[in-house]
Every structure is written in C-alpha cells, then in structure tokens.
Amino acid sequence: MHNRTDSMNRKREENFMTAAASAGQITEYLLAAVVTAVCVVVPLYARDGYHQIGNAKFEVYRRIMVGGFGVLLIAAAAYGICRIMIRLSAGDMRLTGKRHISLTDKFVLAYLILTGISVVSGGFYEDALWGANGWNMGLMSQISFVLLYLFLSRFGRYYKGVLVILCAVAAVVFTIGILHRLMIDPVGFYDGLTNEQKAQFLSTLGQATWYASFLAVTLPVGIGVFLYGDDIKWRVAGGIYMMLGFCTLVTQNSDSAYFALAGVMLLFFMISCERRGALCRFTAALALFFAAGKLMYRLTGLQPNPDLEPDFVTKLMWTSDLTWGLLVITGALTVIFYIASARSLLGMRRPRTAAPGSGRYPEAVIRRLRRGVLGAIISLVVLIVLVICLQARGMLPAGLSDGVSSVSYLNWNGEWGNGRGRIWSFACGMISEESPGHRIFGVGPDCFNSYAKAYHRDEVKLMWGDKLLTNAHNEWLTMLINGGVLGAAAYVGIYVTAAVRFLRGRGRNYLLTGIAASCVSYMCYNFFCYQQVLCTPFIFILMGIGEYILRRQEQSR
C-alpha cells in the first residue's frame, strides 16, 4: 500500500513537472512575442505623421501591454501553481527554490509598492491612473515597466532575438533620422511641414528630445558589442550600428545626449583599460565619434535646413578646432594601441604580470589609468560647477566673466538649459513647501502638474501661462515630487544596483556591459529629461534581460 501511494505521488509530481515545463515554454514564447511587438511597433508606428505622435505611440504601447500581459499573467500563474504543486507532491512545504530575489528585484518590488502608496498619498486618483495627457506615465505605465522587468528576468529565454530586433529597428530609426537631417524624407513624414518644424522633428519618433532619449538607451548596447564582442561578425555589425548612432547623435541637436554619451564612454573606458585590444577599440570608437561630427557637418551642408540652429555642443562637434584636435589624438592613439596589442598577441612584448598573449595590462597600470581619468573628470565637473556659482554671484574677474558669459551653460538663470533653470528652481520650491506626507510618499505617478495646479496655481500661471508643466525636466527631481523620498530612493536603487551587478557579472557575458552602460546613459540623459514611452519601457526591457543573464549564470554554477 505504501509503495502504491509513493508511485501515485511520483506520477502526480511528473505530471505537474510536465505541465510546469509546458506553461513555462508558453510563457517564454508569449513574452518574446509581446516584447518584440513593443520593440518594433512603438518606435516605428505613427497614426498621422507627427500630429499627436506621442499619444499615438503610447496608445499602441498600452494596447500591447494590456493584451499581452493579460495572457502572460494567466500563463505565469499556471506555471507558478504547477511549481507549487510539484513541491507539495514531493512533500516539500517550502514554496521557494534555489532561485533567489536579487537586490535589484527588491528595489523593483519596493518601487511598485511605493508607487501605489504615492497614489493614495497624493489623492489625485483619476490623474494618477494613466498620467498627464501627452506623457501618460501614470500608475498603469509604472506597473507595465515593472512587469516587463519581472517577466524578462524570469522568462527571457529568447533575449538574444529580442536584442537583435531592437537594435535592427533602432538602426532603421537612426538611418531615417540621418536622412531627415540631410533633408531627405524616405517615409513621407515631412510632407507639408515648414523648415522650422523639420528642425524640431526626427525620424519616426517625433520631437528631437524624445528621439534622443531612444538613442541614449539603445546606442550603448551596440557600442558594447563593438568593444567586447567575441565574434568578429558581430563586432563589425556593432561597429556599423555604432557609427549610425554617432552620425545621428551629432545631428539630433539635443545637448543632453552628449551628456549621456560622456557617462557611457567613461564607463567603457574603465572597462576597456584592462586589455590592450579593448582599449584600442575604445580609442577607435572615440575617433569615429569625432569623425562623425565632421562628416555630418559636410553632408548637412549639401542641402542645409536654414531653420536648424545647432546647439552649443553640436557646434563644437561640427566646426571646432578642439574636436579636430581630439580626432587626430584619438586616431593616433588607436594606431599606437593597435601596434602594441598586435605585438602583445605575437608574444613580442607583454607585461610580466600578464599571461602570454592575454594583452592585459598590469593591475597597477589599470588602477593608475582609472584614477587619473576619473580624477580629471571629477575635477573638471567641480570646476564647472564652481564657475557657474561664481558667475551667478558676480564674483568672477571682469575679463574672465566676459568670456564665461559667451557660454550659455555657464550662466545660471531662469533660461539656463532651455528654461530648465526656472523649472528646477520652481520644483525645488515645491519640495520645500510640501507636507511631510507628500515629501515622504509623493503626490502620485505623473501627478506633478496636478499637484502644481492645486497648490501653486498662481505661480504656474504667471510663469508658464496655459502651458502644461508635467514634470521638472529632470527625472530624478520629478521622482522626488511624484514618488517622494522613499519612492525616489527605490527608483534610483533599481538603476544603480542593476548597473553594478551587471558589471560584476560581465566576465561571462559581454552583453551585460552594454546593458549596464544603457542604465548609466539613461540616468545621465534623464538628468535633463523625463520618463516617456520611447525610453523607459526599453530600459526596463534591457534591465530585465540583464537580470535574466545573471540568473542563468548563477544557476549554471
């Protein structure tokens, strides 16, 4: 009798294992289809050209999420029930297995809970559900971002295909953006637009700022493949993709994108300086970036848009003698590093502390390189901030002050950063006057405008008239208001822990470096911008893929 009972339990357990495997596979297939739809449709879809393009893209994203996750949640629930029944059949009442909840997972879940609390804290229930018109970053969008991450981190088996499709679509978007800056319109989006409007809109994404946000998230993945790819074919493909990204970056006319790229290239330098070959490719990437500026300046001059007024950094990239000098220096360093790398591989000369043919620099050299470059950058940032502060207080010598006055970004006032000076000052004032509950828990997702109109209506009316002030044009400052101190801490924790953990695990999968760089790029870019449908879903997709790779690595140990 006892043997018969054991046999029935084993049979039941086998049935549940088969059902769990089937449910897991179905979830993986469905997830790949849903995420692929997001990666293809959202960047390329437009209902009526650039008219209300942001709303059109969010609407198609919303439909994919509602329909796709409705089915996915059912499949995942079936998988979870089967897993529970397997353990119960085996007599194991512990419903947790070897798979653990990572630190990033904890921040994601904390952010989800705190976002829900912020809805209650703010009291703007209707506005918080879908968010402000045109942005739509309300509670439902935040839930979709969390679900993208959680599903991909657990069921992202086909992540390689998703990455290839995302980068292929991005390459198409970049190419159209480049052609648009050359006044060539292969998709008919420019029909009926004035030159001024053509200067503001790009490719299939619309406003140049939104376009740059998509670029900031997707470009680092291709750069990572070029720098660290194992297969020469993929490295060449990454190089072509990277060059397309550089060419459109130097013409998209948003200075925030350069700030993001600076953070990305600093991260890549810290990794690349470990090996001769990677450092050679890094300097080659820098040389290609500066060359892209000069190339696109020549090409845009063939059929210029008279209403396109280049921003400060774009002018530097196009015509400055400084960038010509940097192009020469990085080109020369590439040749030097290539020769050194080739000699190391041939065994002609290598560091005594490195393995034969490894091309790895001694640890002492790596530390000095990292500390030197990081120290120089920190010193430069401190110097710039000091100059801005002294200039704002009128404490610089007259001659120096006149020179500083010619650079708009060194002069803090309400118009600094295309009006960000006024917005940031207003946002900080809002925070200083918040109630303790709002300051800790927030006013609700995408409820910045609702709160501002409710508590600062006269001030908003005076400074911006009838325009909607939907965010602080700084995602982290906006999050302090929408999510409160706790929500903002959890949200920042997602990106920081993801980037750090991906970099620690990069040794077994080079894609993790590119994904970590995308996290850094997103954080840098959105220091001047905001959440929206063309960037935030994609960074959560990439972080979910990175988490899945890490989990697979841990299971294979």
Secondary structure by P-SEA (a helix, b strand, c coil): caaaaaaaaaaaaaaaaaaaaaaaaaaaaaaaaaaaaaaccccccccccccaaaaaaaaaaaaaaaaaaaaaaaaaaaaaaaaaaaaaaaccccccccccccaaaaaaaaaaaaaaaaaaaaccccccccccccccccaaaaaaaaaaaaaaaccccaaaaaaaaaaaaaaaaaaaaaaaaaccccccccccccaaaaaacccccccaaaaaaaaaacaaaaaaaacccccaaaaaaaaaaaaaaaaaaaccccaaaaaaaaaaaaaaaaaacccaaaaaaaaaaaaaaaaaaaaaaaaaaacccccccccaaaaaacccaaaaaaaaaaaaaaaaaaaaaaaaaaccccccccccccccccaaaaaaaaaaaaaaaaaaaaaaaaaaaaaaaccccaaaaaaaaaccccccccccccaaaaaaaaaaaaaaacccccccccccccaaaaaaaaccaaaaaaccccccccccccaaaaaaaaccaaaaaaaaaaaaaaaaaaaaaccccaaaaaaaaaaaaaaaaacccccccccaaaaaaaaaaaaaaaaaaaaac
